[in-house]
Amino acid sequence: MTLFTTDRVLVPVDFSEVSFEALDQALAFVGDATHLHVLHILPELSAGDPGVTWSTVDNATRKQEVMKALEQRFSGDAYSGLHIDVSIGNPSSEIIDYATTHQASLIVIPSHGRTGISRFLIGSVAERVVRLSPCPVLVLRRND
């Protein structure tokens, strides 16, 4: 019996180095990129955003550009077969929804290590994912 099944592992990324390190650690753990799902969540556009006001930015274009950047970042042979997706909304809610919809067996998420007032004001995506996840969550602590 194993502690975690690794057939569908979700790794949310936010373009920070710690999120890319989490993906590399998940790949080393799983051993096969075809079992990994990478998810990036974009914030909602607001009506006051200049791109929305001038009709130069829309969600489809944003998702397409982020998808292109992620595919370029993970273009090496080690990442062959990696599942990449982009969502729009609240990060913790989107991660939970994706994990539920795709029947993830494990979520690997880094902790950015915020403490004190910044954690109180910003909140912790990892903490909310741990509390609401339909599957086990492996939180990778930052070693600073």
C-alpha positions as CSV (number, residue, x, y, z in Angstrom):
1,M,0.0,0.0,0.0
2,T,1.3,3.5,-0.9
3,L,0.6,6.7,1.0
4,F,-0.3,8.6,-2.2
5,T,-1.5,7.4,-5.6
6,T,0.2,9.4,-8.3
7,D,-1.9,8.7,-11.4
8,R,-3.4,12.3,-11.6
9,V,-1.3,14.9,-9.7
10,L,-2.3,18.5,-9.8
11,V,0.4,21.2,-9.4
12,P,-0.9,24.8,-9.4
13,V,1.7,27.3,-10.7
14,D,1.8,31.1,-10.4
15,F,5.0,31.7,-12.3
16,S,7.0,32.0,-9.1
17,E,10.2,30.0,-8.8
18,V,8.8,28.1,-5.8
19,S,5.8,26.9,-7.9
20,F,8.2,25.8,-10.7
21,E,10.3,24.0,-8.1
22,A,7.2,22.3,-6.8
23,L,6.4,21.0,-10.3
24,D,10.0,19.7,-10.7
25,Q,9.7,18.0,-7.3
26,A,6.4,16.5,-8.2
27,L,7.8,15.2,-11.5
28,A,10.7,13.6,-9.6
29,F,8.2,12.0,-7.2
30,V,5.8,10.8,-9.9
31,G,8.4,10.0,-12.5
32,D,6.2,10.5,-15.5
33,A,5.0,13.9,-16.8
34,T,1.8,12.3,-18.3
35,H,0.5,12.0,-14.8
36,L,1.0,15.7,-14.0
37,H,-1.6,18.4,-14.4
38,V,-0.3,22.0,-14.3
39,L,-2.9,24.7,-13.6
40,H,-2.5,28.5,-13.6
41,I,-5.3,30.7,-12.4
42,L,-5.7,34.2,-13.8
43,P,-7.6,36.9,-11.8
44,E,-11.0,38.1,-13.1
45,L,-10.9,41.2,-15.2
46,S,-12.6,44.2,-13.8
47,A,-14.6,46.7,-15.7
48,G,-12.2,49.4,-14.7
49,D,-9.1,47.6,-16.3
50,P,-7.8,49.7,-19.2
51,G,-7.7,46.7,-21.5
52,V,-11.4,46.0,-20.8
53,T,-12.4,49.7,-21.2
54,W,-10.6,49.9,-24.6
55,S,-11.6,46.4,-25.6
56,T,-8.0,45.3,-26.2
57,V,-7.9,42.5,-23.6
58,D,-10.3,39.6,-23.2
59,N,-10.2,36.4,-21.2
60,A,-9.7,34.2,-24.3
61,T,-6.6,36.2,-25.3
62,R,-5.2,36.2,-21.7
63,K,-5.7,32.4,-21.4
64,Q,-4.0,31.9,-24.8
65,E,-1.0,34.0,-23.9
66,V,-0.5,32.2,-20.5
67,M,-0.9,28.8,-22.2
68,K,1.7,29.8,-24.7
69,A,4.1,30.9,-22.0
70,L,3.6,27.7,-20.0
71,E,4.0,25.5,-23.0
72,Q,7.3,27.3,-23.8
73,R,8.5,27.0,-20.2
74,F,7.7,23.3,-20.2
75,S,8.9,22.4,-23.7
76,G,11.7,20.0,-22.7
77,D,11.6,16.3,-23.1
78,A,11.2,15.8,-19.3
79,Y,7.8,17.5,-19.6
80,S,6.5,15.6,-22.6
81,G,2.9,14.7,-22.0
82,L,2.3,17.3,-19.3
83,H,-1.3,18.4,-19.0
84,I,-1.5,22.2,-18.9
85,D,-4.6,24.3,-18.2
86,V,-5.5,27.9,-17.5
87,S,-8.5,29.0,-15.4
88,I,-9.9,32.4,-14.4
89,G,-11.2,33.1,-10.9
90,N,-10.4,32.7,-7.3
91,P,-7.2,30.5,-7.0
92,S,-8.2,28.2,-4.2
93,S,-11.7,27.7,-5.6
94,E,-10.4,27.0,-9.1
95,I,-7.8,24.5,-7.8
96,I,-10.5,22.7,-5.8
97,D,-12.9,22.6,-8.8
98,Y,-10.1,21.4,-11.1
99,A,-9.1,18.6,-8.7
100,T,-12.7,17.5,-8.3
101,T,-13.5,17.6,-12.1
102,H,-10.3,15.8,-13.1
103,Q,-10.4,13.4,-10.1
104,A,-7.0,14.4,-9.0
105,S,-5.4,11.9,-6.7
106,L,-2.9,14.4,-5.1
107,I,-2.3,18.1,-5.1
108,V,1.2,19.4,-4.7
109,I,1.3,23.0,-3.8
110,P,4.1,25.2,-2.5
111,S,3.7,27.5,0.5
112,H,5.0,31.0,-0.1
113,G,5.8,31.3,3.6
114,R,3.9,34.4,4.3
115,T,3.4,35.1,8.0
116,G,1.9,37.8,10.1
117,I,0.0,40.7,8.6
118,S,0.7,39.8,5.0
119,R,-0.8,36.3,5.5
120,F,-3.8,37.8,7.3
121,L,-4.4,40.4,4.6
122,I,-3.6,38.2,1.6
123,G,-4.7,34.8,3.0
124,S,-3.2,31.5,2.2
125,V,-4.2,29.7,-1.0
126,A,-2.4,26.6,0.2
127,E,-4.3,26.7,3.5
128,R,-7.7,26.9,1.8
129,V,-6.8,24.1,-0.6
130,V,-5.8,21.9,2.3
131,R,-9.1,22.5,4.1
132,L,-11.4,22.0,1.1
133,S,-9.6,19.6,-1.1
134,P,-11.3,16.4,-2.2
135,C,-7.9,14.6,-2.3
136,P,-4.7,14.6,-0.3
137,V,-2.6,17.7,-0.5
138,L,1.2,17.8,-0.2
139,V,2.3,21.3,0.9
140,L,6.0,22.0,0.1
141,R,7.4,24.5,2.7
142,R,9.7,27.2,1.6
143,N,13.2,26.9,3.2
144,D,14.4,30.4,3.5
